[in-house]
């Protein structure tokens, strides 16, 4: 009886896992074509194909926290929110890291991690149009990384204005690629 329950449970887990893999398969098979489209839009060739993978909510949360701490430092988030309160942009102070993480967790469909050199899919139950726009945007970041080393250029330094400007250019470029 116990072996039957274990076998049934194992079968159910396998069916769910295979369903998730089947849902992801069309997306990952489309990546090479989307990469070629991004090359045409940007008039710049990828140096290598970009790895695609899914990422769990827990792993994405850990990635976000690490990214925020690297970008803003331990105290920069609280300093930033304090400044926003003083400027009147926020009514009261908030936990900067937690607020940014909750926003990203509720909205992000995918992201490119320059450290892992991987395009991560976070949501698989989205329309083909949204998937295309998102993949083009994130693959543009991969292209930028291959040619301009995103991680090095976006690392906090004593030149905050330069880093912010590069970040704005990278996001603008990827947004154009996503909607072209």
C-alpha angles and dihedrals in degrees: 000000000000091000090052091052091048091049091048092049091047090050091050092050090049092050091050091047093048090049091053091047091049090050091052097043098079090049096051092044088056094055097089092054092047089049090055090049091052090049089054094047093047097035087225128110126230112244089215139355116278118242115236126204141153120250128208121235090248093052091046090051091052090047091050094049092049092047093049093048091047093048100041105019126223097297103025094084093055090043089051094051091045089054091049090052091050090049090050094243090118125037092213138001119276135192097270097199095046093045093051091045093051091048093050094044091053096045111028118105096176142340141198116235110206091194094056093033086225137128107223123204112208101175124039100176098077134111121272090243094055090044091053094049092045095046092048091050095048094041088053087059088052090051090049090050093051091052105028106024101241095196093057095044095046095046112114113259139159087276101073095160091054092049092047091048092050090048090052092050092048092050093044091050092049092047091054090049091049095053100035 
